[in-house]
């Protein structure tokens, strides 16, 4: 299982931005497309406490909702997932 789980949808610009950053940085992550499954959408909402996406969940249980690139980069660096 990856250290990062990404909940998002292709139509969401914030999702595309976060996904692009993860890809650019070479971070391995599990993708959960909330558009494909009501269960995944409910899972993301349960984690975040709201419907906003993307939701980026880390293996340590912490999560981010609609993070800026800078905040996501900092969270990945803090966890040693990027150098």
C-alpha positions as CSV (number, residue, x, y, z in Angstrom):
1,X,0.0,0.0,0.0
2,X,1.3,3.5,-0.9
3,X,2.1,6.1,1.7
4,X,-0.3,8.5,0.0
5,X,-3.9,8.0,-1.1
6,X,-5.4,10.6,-3.5
7,X,-9.1,11.1,-3.7
8,X,-10.1,13.2,-6.7
9,X,-11.8,13.5,-10.1
10,X,-10.6,14.4,-13.6
11,X,-12.9,17.4,-13.9
12,X,-11.5,19.1,-10.8
13,X,-8.8,21.6,-11.5
14,X,-7.4,21.5,-7.9
15,X,-7.3,17.7,-8.3
16,X,-5.4,17.8,-11.6
17,X,-2.9,20.3,-10.0
18,X,-2.2,18.1,-6.9
19,X,-2.0,14.9,-9.1
20,X,0.4,16.7,-11.4
21,X,2.7,17.7,-8.5
22,X,2.7,14.1,-7.1
23,X,3.6,12.8,-10.6
24,X,6.3,15.4,-11.1
25,X,7.9,14.6,-7.7
26,X,7.7,10.9,-8.4
27,X,5.6,10.1,-5.4
28,X,3.8,6.7,-5.4
29,X,0.2,7.0,-4.5
30,X,-3.1,5.2,-4.7
31,X,-5.8,6.8,-6.8
32,X,-9.4,6.8,-5.7
33,X,-11.6,8.4,-8.4
34,X,-14.6,9.7,-6.5
35,X,-16.4,10.2,-9.8
36,X,-16.4,6.4,-10.5
37,X,-17.9,5.4,-7.2
38,X,-20.3,6.8,-4.6
39,X,-18.5,4.7,-2.0
40,X,-15.2,6.4,-2.7
41,X,-16.9,9.8,-2.7
42,X,-18.4,8.9,0.7
43,X,-15.0,7.7,1.9
44,X,-13.3,11.0,1.0
45,X,-16.1,13.0,2.6
46,X,-15.8,10.9,5.8
47,X,-12.0,11.6,6.0
48,X,-12.3,15.3,5.2
49,X,-15.6,16.1,6.9
50,X,-16.8,17.9,3.8
51,X,-17.3,17.3,0.1
52,X,-14.3,19.2,-1.2
53,X,-11.6,17.4,-3.3
54,X,-8.9,16.5,-3.7
55,X,-8.4,14.8,-0.4
56,X,-4.8,13.6,0.1
57,X,-4.5,11.1,2.9
58,X,-1.1,9.9,4.4
59,X,-0.3,6.6,5.9
60,X,0.1,8.3,9.3
61,X,-3.6,9.1,9.2
62,X,-3.2,12.8,8.6
63,X,-4.9,14.3,5.5
64,X,-5.1,17.5,3.5
65,X,-8.1,19.0,1.6
66,X,-7.5,21.1,-1.5
67,X,-3.9,21.7,-0.5
68,X,-1.8,24.3,-2.3
69,X,1.3,23.0,-4.1
70,X,3.5,24.5,-1.4
71,X,1.6,22.9,1.4
72,X,1.5,19.5,-0.3
73,X,5.2,19.7,-1.1
74,X,5.9,20.6,2.6
75,X,3.8,17.6,3.8
76,X,5.6,15.2,1.5
77,X,9.0,16.5,2.5
78,X,8.1,16.3,6.2
79,X,7.3,12.6,5.7
80,X,10.4,11.9,3.8
81,X,8.5,11.0,0.6
82,X,10.6,13.4,-1.5
83,X,14.1,14.7,-1.1
